[in-house]
Amino acid sequence: MKLYAITIKPRTAFGTPLKGDTIFGHFCWQAANQPATLNGGLDRWIELYPTKPFAVFSTAWPRLVENDQTVYAVKRPDLSMAIMFPAKDKDDGLARLIERKANKKKKWLLIEETLALHLKEDHLIDDTALFERYRKLVSPTTARQLGQVRNFMALDRRIHNTINRLTQTTGECFAPFVHENQCYLPETELTIFCLLDPAATDIDRVLQAFKNIGAFGFGRDASSGLGRFMVGEWQELPLPSLPNANACYTLGPAVPEQGAYRQSFFSPFTRFGKHGDRLVLTDKPFKAPIVMADEGAVFLPQSADAFNNPYLGRAVTGISLADPRTVGQGYSMYLPCRLEVH
């Protein structure tokens, strides 16, 4: 498979987070509506998907270009604090408590353009530090517009009222509920890493699919203006490798294979999926829940053969009553790394 880094530029807020499995779903709908996106059509590659994925998408990660060097900010690995931040002064309890509190805020791990992963404390930063690096790169006009903003990303909470479609009225006490939208700062750039099977498609057709998604909207409330983005530059990258690797750090949600790993570190994530496009209009628009390991998981394989593939995980089938062909992306691209666990 070939690895590409695709840059997107958010234009509006997002009602649905840009996670790899959801991006895969949007791409599949593009392939369904534009059969030329995949050689032989979508049905052929969906049939092969459980054993041979044609595309694997990562979650979208912040991208910074500093002194002509590209840096990506990804999620801090889901390792214990003791592993990520070894105690420096074991005798001073107060100092350890203060240090631990500061370390908990460091949720971003910086990686270089080569995708070399270093599980070291000096590569970890918090929201404020990421924002300061971002602010140095934006135009003076944007810098003035930021005002008192100090976070790289914000949650916008919008209150809605439940409507009874039979009576066209709200419920009791207006039946309010809240939707959270992710808002990115102006001039923000995000990168989606994409593994492609060259026998299935090429980067030009994938870019066109992304342009269509960005124009019509990604995820929830796309019809009301959310989820818009522009597609920026792209580049082909060599597949990441590390000679003495013994662990895999995931860049997107995954459903790991049973019995394939001797140790696992992850945060569980449940995908309550909903069909898109025309299947949302059926009498069964919701998919079965999928329990996944969220991005930032670290898996230690039983065998070194696991590093022969640039991805881990498996396809998830049987999740739809509306269309039995539906599959979920349980695969995730990973970065090989070295982890000493005792």
VENNORJO-V504239 format. One record per pair of residues at least 6 apart in sequence whose C-alpha atoms are under 7 Angstrom apart, sorted by the first residue. I is the first residue (numbers start at 0). GAP is how many residues later the second one is. Records with the same first field share a line. If there is no record, write none. Layout:
# VENNORJO-V504239
I = GAP, GAP
This chain:
# VENNORJO-V504239
0 = 194, 195, 196, 197
1 = 193, 194, 195
2 = 191, 192, 193, 233, 234, 235, 236
3 = 189, 190, 191, 230, 231, 232, 233
4 = 186, 187, 188, 189, 229, 230, 231
5 = 185, 186, 187, 227, 228, 229
6 = 182, 183, 184, 185, 224, 225, 226, 227
7 = 181, 182, 183, 221, 222, 223, 224
8 = 179, 180, 181, 220, 221, 222, 223
9 = 174, 178, 218, 219, 220
10 = 217, 218
11 = 214, 215, 216
12 = 168, 169, 170, 171, 213, 214
13 = 167, 168, 169, 212, 213
14 = 165, 166, 167, 204, 205, 206, 211, 212
15 = 203, 204
17 = 41, 42
18 = 39, 40, 41, 233
19 = 37, 38, 39, 232, 233
20 = 232, 307, 308
22 = 34
23 = 33, 305
26 = 182
29 = 179
30 = 6, 7, 11
31 = 10
34 = 6, 7
36 = 164, 168
37 = 162, 163
38 = 161, 162
44 = 9
48 = 266
49 = 264, 265
53 = 142, 143, 146
54 = 139, 140, 141, 142
55 = 138, 139, 140, 275, 276, 277
56 = 135, 136, 137, 138
57 = 134, 135, 136, 193, 194, 274, 275
58 = 133, 192, 193
59 = 130, 131, 132
60 = 11, 12, 13, 129, 130, 131
61 = 10, 11, 127, 128, 129
62 = 8, 9, 10, 126, 127, 128
63 = 6, 7, 8, 70
64 = 6
69 = 42, 43
70 = 39, 40, 41, 42
71 = 38, 39, 40
72 = 35, 36, 37, 38
73 = 34, 35, 36
74 = 32, 33, 34, 221
75 = 31, 32, 33, 220
76 = 219, 220, 221
77 = 187, 188, 189, 218, 219, 220
78 = 186
83 = 37
84 = 36
86 = 9
88 = 7
104 = 21
105 = 18, 19, 20
106 = 18, 19
107 = 16, 17, 18
108 = 14, 15, 16
109 = 13, 14
110 = 6
114 = 125
116 = 218, 220
126 = 24, 25
127 = 22, 23
129 = 22
130 = 19, 20, 21
134 = 8
137 = 49
141 = 44
151 = 32, 33
152 = 30, 31, 32
153 = 28, 29, 30
154 = 25, 26, 27, 28
155 = 24, 25, 26, 27
156 = 21, 22, 23, 24
157 = 20, 21, 22
158 = 17, 18, 19, 20
159 = 16, 17, 18
160 = 9, 13, 14, 15, 16
161 = 8, 9, 12, 13, 14
162 = 6, 7, 8
163 = 6, 7
209 = 21
210 = 19, 20
213 = 14, 15, 16
214 = 13, 14
215 = 6, 12
216 = 8, 9, 10, 11
217 = 9, 10
218 = 8
239 = 95, 96
240 = 95
241 = 94, 95
243 = 94
244 = 91, 92, 93
245 = 54, 55, 91, 92, 93
246 = 51, 52, 53, 54, 89, 90, 91, 92
247 = 50, 51, 52, 86, 87, 88, 89
248 = 47, 48, 49, 50, 85, 86, 87
249 = 45, 46, 47, 48, 82, 83, 84, 85
250 = 44, 45, 81, 82, 83
251 = 42, 43, 80, 81
252 = 39, 40, 41, 42, 79
253 = 38, 39, 40, 59, 76, 77, 78
254 = 37, 38, 58, 59, 75, 76
255 = 56, 57, 58
256 = 56, 57
259 = 41, 42
260 = 38, 39, 40, 41
261 = 38, 39, 40
262 = 36, 37
263 = 34, 35, 36
264 = 32, 33, 34
265 = 27, 28, 31, 32
266 = 26, 27
267 = 23, 24, 25, 26
268 = 22, 23, 24, 25
269 = 19, 20, 21, 22
270 = 18, 19, 20
271 = 15, 16, 17, 18
272 = 13, 14, 15, 16
273 = 11, 12, 13
274 = 10, 11, 12
278 = 6
283 = 37, 38
284 = 37
286 = 32, 33
287 = 31, 32
309 = 23, 24
310 = 20, 21, 22, 23
311 = 19, 20, 21
312 = 17, 18, 19
313 = 16, 17
314 = 12, 13, 14, 15, 16
315 = 11, 12, 13, 14
316 = 9, 10, 11
317 = 6
318 = 7, 8
319 = 6
